[in-house]
Amino acid sequence: MKRFLHVAATVLALSLVSLPVSGADYYGSGDSLEDSAYMANRRTALRCLTLAKDYAAAANWNSVVSQVSMGISYDSHISDLWYMLAVAANNQGKTKAVVASYVERAINEAQWVDYNRDAARILYADILSDTLRYADVFAVLDGDARYSMNECYVNAPRIYSSDADYIRAKALYRLGDPASVEQARKKIDDARKMYPADIRFPILFFTYENPAVVNADMTRIARIFIAQILEHSGAYYDGHSAASTTEMEILAVPFADAQTRTYLLRSFSARGLRHPRYAILAQQYGLLTQKQALEYIEDFADSQISYDVLTSFLAEITDADVKKSAASYLKAYNGLIARDTDGDKIRNLYVQYERGRPQSVYYDRNQDGVYEWSIDCDFGTPVKGSVYSQRMDFTWGAFPSLRTVRFKKEDGSVDQSYSLVPGKAQWTPLRMVLNQEIGRPAGVSFYFPEINEGQEELGSAFLLDAASSITVTSSERKDSTIEFIVLDGQIQIARYMQGNRQYAQAEFVNGVPSLRVVDSNGDGVYETTEFYGEDTTGQMETHSLEEEQTIMTNLFGKPSNGAGYYLRMIQIDTGKPDTISDFTEEYLPRGGKITSYDTNGDGSWDVRAVRQSRNAEDPSAPVVEEALFFDANNDLVRITSENGIPVQVTVGLKSEAVIEDDSFRFYWIGEKGSPALAKKALQTLNAQNTQGKSMIVSTSDGSEEALVIRIGELNCGKLIH
C-alpha cells in the first residue's frame, strides 16, 4: 500500500492540467446573485487546489492540508479536494479510518475537476482490503453490482493496472475460501507476466501460500519466482526498497529445494541482510547453532517481534541450555509482541511487556488504525482500560470484576461515571492466559492475552444493575452534576450539585422518582418540594413535551421524553422557612391543575385556582376553571369560568352576578365599580405581580373601595363600599 500511495502522491503532485472554472454538473439556479456567488466560491476553491498541487509536488503535506481545507470551505463538492486531503492524510501518518473517510467523500461527490476518480477508487479499495472488507474491493475496482455498496460503483469501468490487480489478489487471498485462493494464484500468475519487476506480487504469493500444501499451480509459480530471485543474484529490483526485497527473499526460502534454500540463506547473510525469520530458517538448515539463532532473534525481539515468528522459533529449540537461556529472556522480556488474530496476515493485537509480564494491550479489530480498546496491566494483571468507540474508560478491582466505568464527551470531559459493587460486574474484552506456544518450549510460565470475542459492549442496564452510585453531568444548571445512589439496580437517592454545593436532593421508591427538595435561591434552605408520579398507561397527558423534557432534565440531567415520569405536585415556602408551604400546585390528567395559596401561614389555603381536566370524550368542550378566595367577611367566593370567561359566581351560598368592566379586562362580583377603580385595581395588581394575594384598593377621592385579587389570568374585585 505504501508503494501505491507514494505513486499516487507523485501522480497527484506532477499533474499540471489546467483547472476549468465552471462547476461540474452546475447549471445555475436562475438567481444571478446566487450564481455569481457560487462561481466566485468555486474559483477560489480551484485556486486553493492549484496551490495544494504545488505543495504536494514538494511533499509539503501540512500546506497541502491547509490549502485543501480552505478550498473545501468555499466549495465542498469538488472531489479532487477530498482526494488530495486523503493522500495528504496518509502521508502524514493518519489512520486508515481517517483516510478512508476522505476518499469516500471524494468518490461520493463525483465532481472531478482534474483527476480521474480511478485513483481514488484504487486508494479506497486498498484500504478496504486491509480493513476486513474484502468483498467490497470488487465493487470499487470492477463496478460489480453483486458487491456494490454505493451506486457510484455500479457499472463503473473496470480498472486495469498493477495496483488494481495487486489489491484484487490480496483481497482474494484474504477471503480465504479455496475458490478465492485459486483466483488469487491466477491473478499473480498473470501479474508476473505483465509486471515482472513488481515484487509486490511474489511477496504477496509467498506470504499467503503454504509450502507444506501440495498444489501444482502453487509449486509452479513458486519455482518461477525463485528462479527470478536467483537470476537477479540478490540485486535490488528497480523502484523497490531494501526492506521489500529482504522480505521477498526470506519468504521465498521455504518454497525452494534443499540446495537452493542453503544458497539463498548464505547469499542473504553475505549481503548483510537481516530478518527475524532468518534465525528460524538458518538454524533449521545448519547455518546457525540454536544458541546463535536465539541471540540473532533477540536483537529483533528486544523492540518488537511478531507472534508467529516467535512461536515458530521457540518450537525449533531442542538444546537444554538454549531453552534455559530462552526462559531467562522471556522472564525478563521488555519488548512488544504483535499478533494477527484473524488470519489475514495483518497484526491487530499488540502486547507490550515489562519484566516478562504484559504491561499494556492494544486491539484494532478491523485494522483501520483506530483501536477498539486498550488495557493497562500491573505485572500482567489488567487494572484499567478504554473502549474508544464508546469513549469509555474503566478500572477493575479484582480482575475481571469492574470497579469504575466512565463515559466521556467528545471534548474529553467526563459525562457519566459509575462506581460498581465489588464482584457484581464481571466484564472483560480479553482473557489473560498462560500461553503454551510461547511458554511450553522454554519451560516457563508466559502470559499472553486472548480476545474475548463473545463479550458484549457494556450497556446502561448492565451498569445500573451493578452500580453503587452513578454521577452524571446535568444541564439543569451551569457546572452541575447529579450523583445517584443505587441499590440492586434501583436508584434510591439523588444528590444535585453545582460545583461543590448541593442544591437539591431526590428520593426514589422502587427506582421511580418520588420527591425532590430544591434550594432555588442558594441560601442553603430547601424551600421547594417536588412530588413525582409515574404514568404507566401513558394516558395522563399531564405535561407538554417541552415540560416533560424539562422534568427529565431536572431529575436525570438530560432532556428526554417517553419515560412516563411526571411532576405530580410542587410546594414552595416563599416566606420564612417554617415548614409551611405558601404555594402548592397539583397537576391532574389532561391538563388539569389545582393551585393553592396560603397567605397567612396557618397551613390552610386562602386562595385556590382549579382548572378541570379536559373532556377526554369531547375535545371541543370548554375548559372549565374555578377561582376561590375569601372576601372581607370571610365568605368563600367561587368564580367559575369557561374558556377564560367568568360565567358564574357564588359568595358563600349565594349566587352573585359577574360583570366585566366597561373599559378594562376586569371582572366585578355582585355590584359593578367604576372604570377608575378597575384601572386602579389593575395598576395595583400589576405592581405587586403576586398570585393569590388579596388587596384593598380605592379611588383617589376615597369614594369607592374594593377587595381585589389575581388568580391565574383572572383579575377580579368585590366592592366593599
N, C-alpha and C positions, 0 to 999 in steps of 0.2 A: 504493500500500500504506500509506503514511504516513497518508493521509486516513482510510482504513478503520480503521487501528489507533487513531487519535485517536477516531473514533466508537465503536469497541469499548470503549476505556477509559472514555469518558464514560458509555456504557450500563452498563458494569460498576460504575462509581462511584455512579451515581444509582439503581441498583436497590435498593429498600428492602423487598423481600418478606421476611417473617419466616422464619426458618430452623426447620424441624422438627427435633426431637431424635432421632427414630427413624432408624436406619440403613437406607438403601436396600438392598433385597434381603437383609436380615439377619433371620433368623427365630429366632435363638437356638441355642445349642449344646446346651441341656439341662443345662448346668452353671451353677447360679445365680451362683456366684462369677465364673466366666468371663464370663457375660453381663453381670453388673454392671460388671466392669472394662471391657468393650467399650463399654458405653453411657457410662460416665464419660469414657473417652478420646474418644469421638465428640462428646460435649457440649463438651469442651474444644476440640476441633478446630473445631467450629462457632462457638464464641465467637471463636476466632482469625480465622475467616472474616469474622465481623461487623466486628471491629476493622479488618481489612485493607480492607474496603469503605470504611470511613470515611477511611482514609488514602488510598485510591485517589481518592476524591472531591476530596481536597486535592492530588492529584498528588504525594504523598509516597511515591515508589516504593521508597525504601530501607526505610521502615517497612512497606510492603506485603510486601516480600520477607521481612522479619523475622517478621511475624505468620504469613504463609503457611507459611514453613519450620517454625515451631513447630507449626502445625496439622498439617502432614504428619507430623511426628514422633509425633503422637498417633494419627492415622488417615490413612494414605497412600492410601486408596481413594476419597476424596472428589474427584470430577472438578473441582469448582469451584476447589479449592485449586490444582491444577495449571494450570488455565486462567488464574487470576489471576497465577500465577507467570510464565506465558508473556507475558501482557500487560505485567507489570511489567518483565520482562527486556527486552522490545522497547523500552519507554520509557526504559530505562537504556542503550540502545545496544548491547545484547548481539547476538551474531551470530545469523543465521537458523538456524544449526545448533543453537544453544542453545535458541532459542525453539521450534523445531520439536520438539525432544525433550520439552519440557514439554507442549506442546499435544497431541502424540501420546499422551502418558501420560494426559492428561485424557480423550481420546476412548476409549482402550482400557479405562480403569477403568469407564466407563459408569455411574457413580453420581453423578448430578446432583442437587444439593440445591436450588439456587436459580436457576441459569442454564440456558437451553436449550443443548443441545450444538451447535446450528446455528452459534452464534457461534464456537465452537472449530473447527468444520468450515470455516468461511469463512477464519479465520485460517490454518489449516493448508493449505488449498487455495491461498491466495495465496502462501505460502512455496513450495509445490510448483511453482507456475507460474514462480517466479523462480529455481528451482534445477534446471532441466533435466528435471523430472519432469512434463512437460506432460500426458501421457495420464492420469496418476493423478488429476488435478484432477477428472475426470468421475466417478471412483469416489467421491470425497469429497463432491462437491456434488450429484450426481444419484443416488447409490446404484446406479450402473451396474455390474452384475456382470461385464460384459466386461472392465472395467478394475480390478476390485476387488482391493486389496492386503490387505484385512482384513475379516473378517466384520462388523465394526462398521458398515461402509458398505453392505453388501448390503441392498437393499430399504429403505434409509433414505429418508425423504421428500425429494423434490427441493426444493432451497432456491430461493425466488423473492425476489430483492432486487437492487438496483442493484449492490451489492458482488459478489454471486454472478455476475451477468451480465457485469460488467466482467472478473472473473477468467476466466470461460469464454472470452470474446472474446480476452483476452490469450493464453490457452493455445492457442487455435485458430490465432492468427497465428503463434505460435512453433512449432507443429507444422510449418507451412510448406508443406505439400502443397496443390495447387490446391483440392481439396475443402474442406480445413480453412479456407483463406483465404476461400473463398466463404461458408462458415458464419459466419466472424468478421464479414464485412461485413453479413450478415443480422442478427447479434446487435446490431451497432452501429446499423443502420438501425432496428431495433425499439427500442433503448435511447434513441435521440434523441427518440422519441415519448413514451416512458414517463418518462424522466428528462431533460427538456430543459435543465435547469440544471446537469447533472452534466458538467463539462468534461473529466472523465477519458476519456470516450468519443471526443470529437473529437481529443484529444491522442493517444490510442491509434491512432486511424484514421490521422492524418497521420504518425505515427511509422513505421508498418509498411507503408503504401501507397507506391507509386512513381508520381509524376506522369507519368513517361515511358511507363508502361504504359497501353495503350488498353483500357479496360473501362467499359462503360456504367454499371453499378451504382456503380463507384468514382467515376466522374465526377459522377454524380447526387448521391451522398452528399456529396462534397466541396463541390459548389455550395451545398447546403443548409447545411452547417456554416459556409461562408464568409459566406453571407447572414446567419446568426445573429451572426457576429462583427461584420459591418458594422452590423447593427441595434443592437447594444449600443454602438457607437461607441467601443469601447475601454474601456468601464466594466467594472470587475471583476465577475465573477459572484459572487453571494452564496455565502459559505462556502468560497471558494477563495482561495488565496494569490496574491500578485502574481507569484510565480515560475511558478505554474501557468498563469496567463493569458498571461504573457510567452511561455512555451514554446508554448502553443497558437497564438498569433498568428504567431509566426515560422515555425512548422512549416507553417502554412496557406499561406504566400505562394507556394511553387512550384506550388500547385494552382489558383491564381487566374489569370484572364486578365491580359494585359499592363497594362491600365489599372488594374485592381484591385490588382495587385501593387504598383505605384508608390504608390497611395493607402495601402495597408496599411503599407508601409515608412515613408512620410512620417509617418503617424499614429503608428506605433511609436516613431519617433525623437522626434517632437514631444512625446510624453508622458514622455520621459526614460527609456524602457525600453531595456535593453541585453541583448544576447545575442551570443555569438560567431558564430552563423550570419548575423547581420545584416551582418557585414563581407563575406561571400560574396555575399549577395543584393544589397546596396546597390551594390557595385561592378559587379555584372552589369547592373544597371538604371540605371547612371549617376548614382546618388545620392552615391557616394563615388569619389574617384580611387583608383587602386591603391595609391598611397602612403598616403592616408588610411585605406584599408581595412587595410593592413599595420599601421599604428600602432594602429588600433582593436583588431585581433585580438591584438596583442602584449599589450595590457592584460589579457586573459584568460590567454594562454599563459604569462605570467610566473609564474603559480602553477600552473595546470593547464589542459589542453585535451584534447579527445577526438581520437583519431587520424583519424577520418573527417572531422571539421571541418577539421583542419589540412591533410590531403591535398586535400580539396575546394578549400580556399582557394588553396593553392600551385598547383594545376592551372590556376587562372584568371589567374595572373600572366603578363603578356607584356612589360611595361616593363622594359628592361635595368637601369635604375637601381634599380628596386624589387627586381629579382632580386638585385642586389648587396647591398641592404640586408637582404633576407631571408636571404641566405647568411651575412652577418656575424652576424645574430641567431642563426641555427641553430648556427654555430660556437661561440658562447659561451652556448648555451642552458642555463638553470639551473632549468627547471620540470619538470612531470610530464606525461607523455603517457599517456592511458588508452585501451585498445583493446578492442573486442568481438571475440573470436576465433571465436565460434560462430554469429554471425548472429542472435542473439535480442534484440539492441539493449541488452544489459546488458554493461557493460565489466567484463572479468575479468582483464586483463593491464595492469599498472601499471609504468611505467618512469620512474624519477627520473633527471634529467640533471644533470651538473655540467660546466661548461666544454664543452658540446656533446657530451659522451660519456655513455653510460649509467653511472650510479653504483650503482643498485640496481634490481632487477626483482622483482615480486611477481605470483604467478599463483594465481587462485582458480578452478579449473576449473568447479566446479558452482555458483559464485556464492553459497555459503552463509555467506560471511563468514570462513571458515577457509581460509587459504592452503594450497595443495598444496605449494608451495615458494617460497623467496625466494633471490635471488642478489645478492651484493655484487660490485662491479666496481672495478678500478683503471684509471681513464681508459678505460673501455669494455671492458676485458678481464676476464672473470669470474675471480674468485680464490677465492671461498668461497660456501657456501650452506647451506640447511636444507631438508629434506623433513619436513613436520610430521606426516604420518600415520605415519611410521616413527620419529619422534623422532630424526632423523638429521641430523648436521652433517657437512660435508665441505669440503675445500680442494682446489684444483687446483695443480699445478706449472705446466707448460706446457700451457695450456688446449688441448684438453679432457682432458688426462691427469690423473687424480686423484692426489693426494698423500697425503691422510689422509681417513679416514671414522670418525665416532664415532656410536655409538648410546647414547641416554640412557634412564634410568629415568623413571618418572612424576614423581619429585621433582626431576628436572633433573640429577641426578648422572650421571656417565659410567659406562655398563655395559660397553661394548666399544669398543675403539679399534684401527683398522687403519692401519698405515703401509705404503704401497704402493710397489712397484718403479716408478721413473720410466718413463713411457711404456707401462706394462703395462695399465693400466685406463683405457680410453677411454670416458668416460661423461659425458653432459650432458643436462639436461632442456630446454635451449634451444640455438639457434644464433645467434650474433651476426653479422648480415649487413648489408651496405650496402643501405639501403632506397631503392629507386628512386622510390617515390611521394613521398617527402619530399625526397630529395636531388637528383634529376634536375631538377625545375622550378627550383630555386635554384642549380643548378650547384655542389653541394657534396657531399662525402662524409659521409653521415649514417648512423650505425649504429642499427639497431632490432632487437630480438630476435624470433626466430621460435620457436614452440613445437615441440620435437622430439617429436611425438606418438607416434612408434614406439619411443621409448626405454623399456625395461623398468625395473622397480624394481631397485635394487641387491640382489642375493641373496648369501647366505653363500658359495655355491660360487664365484661370480664373484670375490668379495673374497678368498677364500682363495687362489685361483689367482694373484691379482695381489699378494698381501701379501708384505712382507719381515718384518713382525712384527705380532703381534696381542696386545693387552693386554685382559684381561677381569677383572671383579671375581669374587671367589671366596667361597663360603660355607663353605669348609673351616675357616677361622679368621677371627676378627674383624679387620676392616680389611685383608683380604688381597687380593692381585691375582696374576694369572699372566701372564707375558709369553712368548708362543710365537714362536720364531724359525722362519721359513718359507722354504723354497726350492722353487721350481717347484710351488707348490700343496701341498706336503707339509711337515708340522711336523717340524723337526729336533731342537730343544731347547726345553724349557720351564723358565722360572725362576719360582719361587714366592716371593712377597714378602709380608711382614707389616709394613706401614709401609715403612720404608727398609731393613729387614733381610731378607736372603734366607734362607729356612728349608728350601728343597728345590730340587732340580733333576732334570729328567727327560730321558731320551734317547728318541728315536723312530727307528724303522727303517722306511723306506718309508711314512712317515706314521702308523705304528702304534706305540703306546707300548711300549717295551722294558723300561726300568728307571727307577726313581726313587729318589734318595737323599734322606733326610729328617733334619733336625736336630729331634728331637722335644722336647728339653728346653731348647733355646735356648742351648747352650753353645758354639755355633759348629762343632760336630763332627757330621758326618752319620753317625749310628750305626745308622740303619735303611736297608736297601736293599730296594726292592720290585721284583719282576720281573713283567712282564705278558705276556699272550698274547692272541691273537685267536681267538675261536670262530667260524670261518667257516661251520660247518654248523648251529650252534645246538643241538648235541647234548651239549655239555659238562655243563650243569646244575651248574656248579661252585659257584655262589653263589645265595643267595636274591635276590628282587627288591630288598629293602632293602639287602643287601650290594652289589648291582650299582649301585644309586643312590649309595651311599657311594663306591664306586670312581670313578664318573664325577665326583662332586663333588671328590674329591681330585685327579683328573687334569685336569679341564677346568673346575672351578669351580662347576658346576651339577648338581643331581641329574637323572639321566635314565636310561632303560633302552632296551635294544634295539640298542646299539652293537656288542655282541659282544666287548668287551674284558673280560678277567678277570684277577684277581690270581693269578699262577701260583705265586709263591713270595715269601716275605719272610724276610729275615735281619736279626738285631739283635745288635749288640755291646753287651751290657749292662754290661760291666766297663770296663777301661782300653781306650782306642782303640788296639788292636793289630792291626787289620785282620782279626782272627779272630772269626767270628760265634759268639756263645754260644747263640743261639737261631735255629733255621731251621724254617720251616713251608712245606710244599709242598702245593698244592691239586690234587686229582685229579678226574676226571669223576664225576658223580653223587654228590657229597658226600664223596668220598674225601679223605683228608688224611694227610700224614706230618709229624709234629712231632718235632724233634730238639734235644737239649740237649748242649752241650759244656761240662761243668762244670769242667774243669781247664785249658782254654785250649790244648790240644795240636792243635786243628784237626780232631779226630775226635769223633763223637758218643759220649756216655756213657749217655744215656737217650733212648729213642725211643718215640713212640706212633704207631701206624699204624691208621687207620680205612679199611677197604677200601671201594671204590666199591659203591654199591647195585646189586643184581642187576637189570639192565635188563629181563630176561625174566620175573622173578618178584618183583613188588613186596613180597610177603609174606615173602620170605626174610629171615632175621635179619641185623642189621647186625653184621659181624664186626670186632673191634678187637684189636690186639695192643699190649702194653706190654713194652718191652725195656729192661733195665738190667743192670749188673754187680754181683754180690754181693761180700761181703768177701773171697772167694777169687778174685775177678776172673773168675768163671764167668758166662756170659751167661744171664740169666733171661728167659724169654719167657712172658708170660701172655696167653692167648687168651680173649676174651670174646665172648659173643653177646648182643646187646641189653642190654649193660651188665653181664652176669653172667659172671664168670670160669668157664670150662669146662675149661681145660687149662693146665698149667704144665710147662715144661721148664727144667732147670738144667744148662747145658752140653748133654750129650747124654742126660741122664737125665730121665725124666718124674717129676714130683712132684705130690703132691696139692695141691689148693687148697681151703681150708676157710674158710667165713665164720665170723667170731667170733660167739659166742652172744649177746652183748649189743650189739654195735656193728656198723655197716656198714663192716667192716674185714676184709680177707682175709689169711689166713696161708698161706704157701708151705711145703709139707712138714709140719712139726710145728706144732701149734696152740699159741699162747701163751695167757696168762691174760687175762681181760677187763680186769684192771687195767693190763696192759701195752698192750692195744689202746687203752684210754682215754688212756693217757699218749702213745701214738703219735699219736692224732688231735689231742690238745691241742698237741703239738709241731708237727705239720704245719699246723694252723690258724694257730698263732702265726707261723710262718715264711711261710706262704701263698706258697710258691715251688714252681713246677712243675719236675720232673725232678731235684731235688736230694735225694740220699740222706743220711739222718742215722741216727745210732745213739742209741737211747733205752733206758732201763732202768727197772725198777720202783724204788720208793723204797728198798727194802731191798737192791737190787742182786742179787736172786735170779734175775732174768731180764733178758736184753738182746737187742735185735733191731735189724737194719738195716731202716729203713722209708723209704718213698718215696711221693710222689703224682705220678701221671701222668694227666692229664686229670681225670676224676671218680673214678678208681680209687685207693684208698688200700690199700696192702698192706705186708707186712713178712715177714722171714725171721729166725727165731731164730738168734742167734749162740751162746748157751749158756743 
